[in-house]
Amino acid sequence: MAVDRLFRNSCSNSTFLWTLVTLLALSTSITVSAQTPEPTSTPLSSMQTGGEDDTGPVRIKTDLVTLTLTVTDLYGRYVSGLKKEAFTVWDEKEEQEITFFSDADAPVSIGILFDVSDSMGGEKIAKARHALERFINTSHPSDEYFLIAFNSRPQLLLDRSRDGDAVLRQLTLVEPRNNTALYDALYLGAERVTRGSRQKKAILIISDGQDNSSRYNFGEVKRQIKETDVVVYAVGILDGRDSSSMTGMQGQAYLDEITSLTGGKSFYPQTTVELDEIFERIALELRHQYSIGYTPKGFEPNGEWRKVKVKVKPPRGLPRLTVRNREGYYATPQINYR
C-alpha cells in the first residue's frame, strides 16, 4: 500500500499512526458533508394545501388584514388614481398604518352562483345567461371562474377555470326546475372561492333571492361570509310578482344584507337593457378597486368581531367620495391562499 511505503521510507511508527487517523477523519468529514442535505427555509407559519389534492393553493396564516375598496363619486362613477395617503383606516376606532397598497387592474377569483330553480323559469334564465356573457366579456382576461348552479341543491359545474366561454357553455345545458337552495350555494361558493389562486375574491349571485330548500340557515351563511374577505354582488332577477310578494321582499332583504356586509352591492334591474348594463358595471367595478392591508395594533387572536372603518379624502377640486368595503373581520389569524 502507498501508506506502507510512506511509513517505510520517511515516517516513524507514531508519524504513520497520526497520518492514518488524519486520513480517516478527512474521509469521514467528506462523506458526512456529501450526505447531509442543505437546510431548507421554514414557512413563517404552519401551512397546508387548499382544495382536494396536493396541487391546490397553499394557505398561509398571517395577521395582515386585507381590504378591497370601491371608490365612487356622487354620480356612482369609479375613481381611480388615488394614492395610499388618500385613505385612512380605523380598526376598532384606532387608526392603523397601511402597509400594503395596490390599485392595479388585477384578476379575480370569482364564484358565479346561478339560480336554475323553478322560480327562474320563462324568460328570466335566458336574460340572465345573455347578461352574464356581457359580464365575462368585460372582465379581466385572467379571471378565474367557479361556476355553481343551484336548485334543490348546489352543484359545482366548473372549478378554477379561466375559460369564460366554458361558463356559458355549461349554462346552456341546465333547465330550471325544483326548489331553491340559495344559502347552500353561497356557503359552497365561499368555501371554493377562498381557495382560488387570485388575491382578490368575489361572488356573483344571479337569483331572485328566495330560498326554500337549504340545509344551512341565514345565520350560518352570514357567519361564514364574515369569516372570509370575499366581496359579494347580487343581481336579483325579479318580475312584478317577486317585487310585491312577501317572499320576494325577504329575498331582496337577504341579498342586500349579505352584499353590504362584504363591501359589495345588490342590483334589481327592471328591463333587459338595464340587466345587461348592470352586469357590465359589476365587471368594471372589479377592475377598478383598491387593495390595502395593515397589521392591527395590539392584535389578539381572541375570535371576537372587529369593526373596520375606511375614509377617503378626495384630491383638491374633487367633490366628496364614497368608499365601500367589508364591515369587519373576526380576530383570528387570517388565511391567505397562495
C-alpha positions as MATLAB code, in Angstrom:
seq = 'MAVDRLFRNSCSNSTFLWTLVTLLALSTSITVSAQTPEPTSTPLSSMQTGGEDDTGPVRIKTDLVTLTLTVTDLYGRYVSGLKKEAFTVWDEKEEQEITFFSDADAPVSIGILFDVSDSMGGEKIAKARHALERFINTSHPSDEYFLIAFNSRPQLLLDRSRDGDAVLRQLTLVEPRNNTALYDALYLGAERVTRGSRQKKAILIISDGQDNSSRYNFGEVKRQIKETDVVVYAVGILDGRDSSSMTGMQGQAYLDEITSLTGGKSFYPQTTVELDEIFERIALELRHQYSIGYTPKGFEPNGEWRKVKVKVKPPRGLPRLTVRNREGYYATPQINYR';
ca = [
       0.000    0.000    0.000;
       1.035    3.627   -0.599;
       0.664    4.320    3.114;
       3.077    1.429    3.965;
       5.674    2.771    1.540;
       5.334    6.222    3.114;
       5.899    4.676    6.531;
       8.982    2.665    5.481;
      10.643    5.485    3.577;
      10.153    8.562    5.726;
       7.974    8.074    8.797;
       8.334    6.766   12.264;
       5.682    4.464   13.704;
       3.987    7.318   15.576;
       4.014    9.529   12.495;
       2.328    6.780   10.492;
      -0.449    6.365   13.042;
      -1.106   10.126   13.111;
      -1.259   10.245    9.297;
      -3.668    7.311    9.201;
      -6.010    8.904   11.754;
      -5.970   12.183    9.829;
      -6.839   10.444    6.556;
      -9.705    8.551    8.191;
     -11.080   11.750    9.771;
     -10.881   13.602    6.467;
     -12.660   10.764    4.684;
     -15.458   10.733    7.280;
     -15.859   14.502    7.023;
     -16.224   14.363    3.252;
     -18.796   11.561    3.483;
     -20.951   13.381    6.036;
     -20.811   16.623    4.046;
     -21.922   14.873    0.869;
     -24.859   13.099    2.523;
     -26.248   15.927    4.661;
     -28.945   17.897    2.771;
     -28.842   21.649    2.572;
     -31.106   23.263    5.168;
     -34.456   24.421    3.766;
     -36.309   27.545    4.768;
     -39.236   27.076    7.159;
     -42.516   28.843    6.442;
     -43.385   31.760    8.676;
     -46.285   29.725    9.989;
     -47.931   26.371    9.543;
     -49.117   25.640    6.009;
     -51.376   23.184    4.312;
     -52.674   22.851    0.814;
     -56.102   24.019   -0.117;
     -58.524   22.152   -2.337;
     -58.856   18.425   -2.596;
     -55.292   17.429   -3.501;
     -51.680   18.458   -3.019;
     -51.692   20.609   -6.160;
     -54.025   23.222   -4.695;
     -53.096   26.688   -3.403;
     -51.088   26.960   -0.185;
     -52.759   28.526    2.846;
     -50.642   30.890    4.938;
     -51.707   32.147    8.342;
     -50.946   35.827    8.870;
     -52.046   38.772   10.997;
     -52.285   41.002    7.904;
     -55.832   42.255    7.318;
     -56.621   42.957    3.669;
     -59.493   45.079    2.402;
     -60.902   45.551   -1.074;
     -62.169   49.100   -1.602;
     -64.514   50.533   -4.197;
     -64.402   54.326   -4.507;
     -67.113   56.246   -6.365;
     -68.103   59.863   -6.838;
     -71.525   61.470   -6.386;
     -72.662   60.029   -9.725;
     -71.567   56.475   -8.978;
     -68.545   56.657  -11.281;
     -65.384   54.814  -10.281;
     -62.497   56.958   -9.093;
     -59.024   55.665   -9.938;
     -55.547   57.105   -9.480;
     -55.795   57.762   -5.741;
     -52.652   57.332   -3.636;
     -52.250   55.475   -0.361;
     -52.233   58.768    1.525;
     -55.833   59.405    0.480;
     -57.072   56.528    2.670;
     -57.396   56.301    6.435;
     -58.268   53.034    8.214;
     -59.670   52.599   11.699;
     -59.764   49.197   13.359;
     -61.959   49.228   16.458;
     -61.746   53.065   16.347;
     -57.926   53.020   16.366;
     -56.140   54.426   13.331;
     -53.891   51.937   11.557;
     -50.798   52.168    9.378;
     -51.407   50.952    5.824;
     -48.513   48.656    4.906;
     -49.854   47.298    1.611;
     -51.483   49.267   -1.193;
     -52.382   48.470   -4.789;
     -54.643   49.970   -7.429;
     -53.680   47.532  -10.185;
     -56.204   46.053  -12.586;
     -55.698   42.613  -11.071;
     -57.528   39.385  -11.955;
     -60.113   37.978   -9.574;
     -61.164   34.537   -8.368;
     -64.917   34.797   -8.817;
     -67.661   32.370   -7.965;
     -70.752   32.612  -10.157;
     -73.844   31.274   -8.382;
     -76.568   30.762  -10.986;
     -80.118   30.022   -9.885;
     -81.712   27.269  -12.029;
     -84.747   26.650   -9.842;
     -88.413   26.750  -10.882;
     -88.707   30.421   -9.969;
     -86.153   31.277  -12.695;
     -88.304   29.779  -15.448;
     -89.571   31.507  -18.547;
     -87.556   34.451  -19.852;
     -85.660   35.006  -16.583;
     -82.938   32.424  -17.149;
     -82.443   33.316  -20.839;
     -81.996   37.002  -19.993;
     -79.581   36.167  -17.181;
     -77.445   33.979  -19.458;
     -77.211   36.744  -22.036;
     -76.244   39.359  -19.444;
     -73.629   37.026  -17.946;
     -71.955   36.837  -21.355;
     -71.540   40.609  -21.260;
     -70.043   40.337  -17.768;
     -67.456   37.774  -18.892;
     -66.527   39.771  -21.998;
     -65.888   42.858  -19.829;
     -63.961   41.046  -17.080;
     -60.183   40.706  -16.764;
     -58.902   38.106  -19.260;
     -57.095   36.245  -16.461;
     -60.032   35.993  -14.091;
     -60.557   32.574  -12.515;
     -64.124   31.216  -12.517;
     -66.015   28.884  -10.238;
     -69.491   28.063  -11.548;
     -72.172   26.748   -9.219;
     -75.703   26.082  -10.478;
     -78.314   25.513   -7.818;
     -81.925   24.466   -7.415;
     -82.781   21.963   -4.638;
     -79.038   21.598   -4.088;
     -75.906   23.342   -5.383;
     -73.709   21.674   -7.986;
     -70.143   22.727   -8.835;
     -70.046   22.777  -12.642;
     -66.640   24.426  -13.084;
     -63.735   24.604  -10.646;
     -60.863   27.083  -11.170;
     -61.361   27.687  -14.873;
     -60.055   30.669  -16.825;
     -62.273   29.796  -19.773;
     -65.207   32.226  -19.744;
     -66.742   30.520  -22.765;
     -66.849   27.264  -20.788;
     -69.002   29.006  -18.170;
     -71.541   29.962  -20.822;
     -71.472   26.509  -22.424;
     -72.221   24.861  -19.098;
     -75.266   27.062  -18.588;
     -76.785   26.040  -21.914;
     -77.136   22.503  -20.525;
     -79.289   23.302  -17.492;
     -83.035   23.869  -17.273;
     -84.895   25.470  -14.350;
     -86.668   23.062  -12.026;
     -87.270   22.208   -8.345;
     -86.797   24.381   -5.269;
     -84.095   26.911   -4.380;
     -81.131   26.209   -2.073;
     -79.528   29.651   -2.263;
     -77.970   29.535    1.209;
     -76.301   26.200    0.475;
     -74.976   27.548   -2.831;
     -73.499   30.617   -1.156;
     -71.887   28.505    1.541;
     -70.284   26.264   -1.092;
     -69.310   29.247   -3.227;
     -67.477   30.998   -0.397;
     -65.692   27.774    0.525;
     -64.461   27.237   -3.046;
     -63.584   30.830   -3.929;
     -61.385   31.302   -0.853;
     -59.211   28.541   -2.323;
     -58.791   30.439   -5.587;
     -55.346   31.442   -6.795;
     -56.101   35.170   -7.162;
     -55.536   37.657   -4.367;
     -58.951   39.275   -4.884;
     -62.048   37.124   -4.301;
     -65.636   37.797   -5.308;
     -69.004   36.077   -5.637;
     -71.730   36.973   -8.115;
     -75.228   35.736   -7.214;
     -77.771   35.552  -10.024;
     -81.110   34.753   -8.400;
     -84.423   36.102   -7.185;
     -83.071   35.674   -3.627;
     -85.799   33.298   -2.497;
     -84.634   30.235   -0.531;
     -86.862   27.265    0.330;
     -84.590   24.235    0.288;
     -81.270   24.856    2.072;
     -79.747   22.841    4.904;
     -77.887   25.932    6.124;
     -79.830   28.831    7.557;
     -79.267   32.535    7.019;
     -77.311   32.989   10.264;
     -74.862   30.187    9.424;
     -74.195   31.541    5.966;
     -73.782   35.074    7.276;
     -71.220   33.869    9.816;
     -69.269   32.020    7.147;
     -69.224   35.033    4.822;
     -67.997   37.250    7.663;
     -65.041   34.896    8.139;
     -63.811   35.493    4.571;
     -62.617   38.509    2.592;
     -64.891   37.720   -0.356;
     -66.838   40.619   -1.894;
     -70.388   39.545   -2.776;
     -72.518   41.020   -5.561;
     -76.080   40.039   -6.351;
     -78.318   40.601   -9.343;
     -81.952   39.993   -8.488;
     -83.812   38.572  -11.470;
     -87.319   39.657  -10.475;
     -90.699   40.125  -12.063;
     -93.755   42.017  -10.847;
     -94.909   39.172   -8.607;
     -91.500   38.878   -6.903;
     -91.329   42.573   -6.018;
     -94.735   42.652   -4.358;
     -94.782   39.267   -2.587;
     -93.578   38.688    0.967;
     -91.076   36.017   -0.131;
     -89.779   38.331   -2.848;
     -89.195   41.174   -0.395;
     -87.497   38.799    2.052;
     -85.218   37.608   -0.752;
     -84.210   41.174   -1.568;
     -83.537   41.945    2.094;
     -81.286   38.889    2.336;
     -79.281   39.850   -0.754;
     -78.960   43.455    0.459;
     -77.618   42.423    3.865;
     -75.051   39.933    2.570;
     -73.679   42.216   -0.143;
     -73.482   45.261    2.135;
     -71.649   43.246    4.792;
     -68.844   42.417    2.335;
     -68.486   45.777    0.587;
     -70.365   44.587   -2.483;
     -73.759   45.621   -3.785;
     -77.094   44.210   -4.931;
     -78.971   45.284   -8.054;
     -82.555   44.814   -9.197;
     -82.846   45.674  -12.894;
     -86.275   46.357  -14.338;
     -85.508   45.940  -18.048;
     -83.282   43.745  -20.222;
     -81.150   46.742  -21.181;
     -80.651   47.629  -17.525;
     -79.787   44.000  -16.754;
     -77.007   43.997  -19.352;
     -75.633   47.307  -18.117;
     -75.532   46.115  -14.511;
     -73.520   43.005  -15.347;
     -71.033   45.149  -17.238;
     -70.898   47.592  -14.333;
     -70.002   44.845  -11.853;
     -67.230   43.594  -14.135;
     -65.809   47.115  -14.422;
     -66.040   47.656  -10.663;
     -63.946   44.563  -10.007;
     -61.280   46.028  -12.281;
     -61.266   49.490  -10.638;
     -60.831   48.557   -6.985;
     -58.100   49.332   -4.484;
     -56.476   46.739   -2.230;
     -54.976   47.771    1.093;
     -53.529   45.842    4.009;
     -52.465   46.527    7.563;
     -51.411   44.654   10.689;
     -53.749   45.647   13.551;
     -52.045   47.257   16.518;
     -52.098   45.024   19.580;
     -53.769   42.206   17.661;
     -55.041   39.363   19.864;
     -56.478   36.239   18.186;
     -59.443   36.026   20.577;
     -62.047   35.276   17.896;
     -64.022   38.461   18.512;
     -65.599   40.564   15.751;
     -63.642   43.743   14.994;
     -65.249   46.629   13.127;
     -63.367   48.379   10.343;
     -63.953   51.897    9.010;
     -62.253   53.362    5.943;
     -62.395   57.004    4.867;
     -61.110   58.528    1.665;
     -60.012   62.120    1.238;
     -60.657   63.435   -2.266;
     -57.887   65.346   -4.040;
     -58.287   69.098   -4.134;
     -61.022   70.151   -6.512;
     -62.961   66.878   -6.413;
     -66.312   66.518   -4.611;
     -66.956   64.114   -1.741;
     -66.139   60.468   -2.493;
     -67.764   57.280   -1.205;
     -65.835   54.144   -0.278;
     -67.280   50.641    0.151;
     -65.520   47.832    1.988;
     -66.330   44.910    4.266;
     -67.601   45.879    7.679;
     -65.064   43.951    9.747;
     -63.471   40.602   10.494;
     -63.079   38.012   13.229;
     -59.871   38.290   15.282;
     -58.306   35.039   14.172;
     -55.140   34.633   12.102;
     -56.149   35.473    8.539;
     -55.802   32.745    5.898;
     -54.188   33.873    2.655;
     -54.229   31.412   -0.256;
     -51.151   31.378   -2.483;
];
